[in-house]
């Protein structure tokens, strides 16, 4: 499989035939910042998505889920205001934005998918967004992915994008994606916002399957703070302007590439976690099922006590063992559990390893990236999640979020 990964910063992001992106400064919440993105899609584009499971899902999520049944021609994304917790008025405002974009692009409102991110429980400033739509449409270009990644940022400190090309039976296909997120990140469908597009021609049912699988292996395997946003959405688009992915082999190649892009984006979110200073891989091995292993991994990765120990480079191993113990794994024999920090065996058979020295744990946790590996010794399954530490800055950023 020929795969070329491109650096997410760049001018090197591959354009996707049939996808044009335009950005505007609409002043949704703050002036002089990119905060509006319009994406125009070629006729015949197929779309698939997964959305937040939060029962207070935002108005744009509700509208987008409904519009997904149609032939999608455009996306519109605003930052600065989530349009969540806004009731029926929020639904009307989301649809008004769709109507404005549809009028400008000469399609139907039901062919536009709206997305919002930002402050919850405040009315969406439709007038500002509508006024910014012409500027975004004037800016429409296929080679505009980098600017689009910047336009969907909120508390993110860096734009997040990734690009891949793969060889299919009938030609080379491109897969490019962007995402935003650095807080309110918990695996409960996907991330805050993620968009991946390919020029391959893919049937909708096949695209939906690979979207769900990609989410499960990427955005559903990260956590920053254990909070699930009201606005989470992960959308995959296939324009059909490139090679046809019809055979099982071609579909598998595209699915792998979509997952690779999604993993790059998901891990970028963790690396950019609000106030984060450490990127931590949590791997649980030799469990009875992947679900059991994920349950243990999330217990470790969500624990505020564990995450603050990561920040302090303090191998307070009791916190990790405690998280494993309360993860809810029925019949777990703690006397068989082993624990590693990178390659250092720190606990053996449920207790401190006789050969472990504190300075070894400190050295491992001082690194900007390290792995916590728990071995349950009760089966053959494994699972991995990615997380970060919890720092002073996380509190500051979220305390000042509406400032």
Protein Blocks (a to p, Z undefined) as FASTA:
>chain_A
ZZddddfkbmklccdehiacddddehlmbghiafbdcddddehiacdddddfbfkbcfkl
mmmmmmmmpccfbdcddehiaogakljmlmmmmmmmmmmmmmmnopafklpccddeddeh
iacdfklmmmmmmmmmmmgcfklmmmmmmmmpckbmbdcddddddddfkbccdddddded
jehiacfhbambdcdddfbdcdfklmmmmmmmmmmmmmmmccfklpacfkbccddddehl
accdfbfmlmmmmmmmmmmmmmmmmmmmmmmgghiabdcddddehifbfklmmmmmmmmm
mmmklmmmmmnopacfklmmmmmmmnopghiafklpccdehjbcfbgghiacfkbcfklm
mmmmmpmbdcddddehlajbdcddddddddfklmmmmmmmmZZ
